[in-house]
Amino acid sequence: MWKLIFLKNKKERKTFLKLLKISSTITSFAFAIIIGFTGGYYLDEYLNTSPLFTLILGLIGIIAGIKVFLEDLKNF
């Protein structure tokens, strides 16, 4: 595993790793939602089904984001 050489104090290292985990969780949550809505939007544009797939895939993205968030929170 990559060692955090620049953080000499063990408490600082632990805090830094927690911040990285939180950052990763938030990024995963956001990308799940963005990918769902974006995929739905482009599918609607391709099939001319205005808000149908945007709403469906957006909702799936939100659910996936919440699932990832809760799983990461449980492992935190």
N, C-alpha and C positions, 0 to 999 in steps of 0.2 A: 504494500500500500504506500501511496505517496506520503511522505512525512512533511509536516508543516514546520520546516526548519526555522522560519522567520518568527514563529510564535514560541517563545521560550517557556512561558508559563503554561502549565497543564490546564488551568482554568480558562485561559484565553483560547487555547486550542479547542477545548470542548465547546465553548461558546461559538467560535468560528464555524465549527462543523455543524452545530445546530442551525446557525444562520444559513449555511449552504443547503441544508435539508429543507428548511422552510422556503428558501428561494426556489429550489427544485420543485417543491409541491405546488407553489403558486404558479410557476411557469407551466407545469403539466396541466393544471386546472384551466388556465387561460387558453392554452393551445387546443385542448379538447373541445372547448366551446367554439373557438375561432374556426377550427377545421370543420366542425359540424355545420355551422351557419354558412361558411364559404362553399362547402361541397353542396349543400342544399340550394344555395343561390345559383351556382353554375348549372346544376342539374335542372332547376326550374327554367333557366334561360335556354338550355338545350331542348327541353321538352315542351316549352311554352305552358307551364302549369303554375303560373305566377307564385303564390306564396306557399304552395302545398309542401314541396320538399324542403324549402327553407325552414318551415316550422317543424316538420318532422325530424329532419337531421339536426336542426338546432336544439330541439328537445333531447334528442339522443346524445348530442355533445354535452349538454348541461348535465344529464344523468351520468355520463362517463366521467365528466370533470368532478362531480360530487363523489363518485365512487373512488376515483384516484385520491382525492383529498382525504376521504375517510380512511382509506387503507394506509396512506402515509401517516395520518394522524395516529392511527392505532399502533404503527411501528415506531412512532416517535417516543 
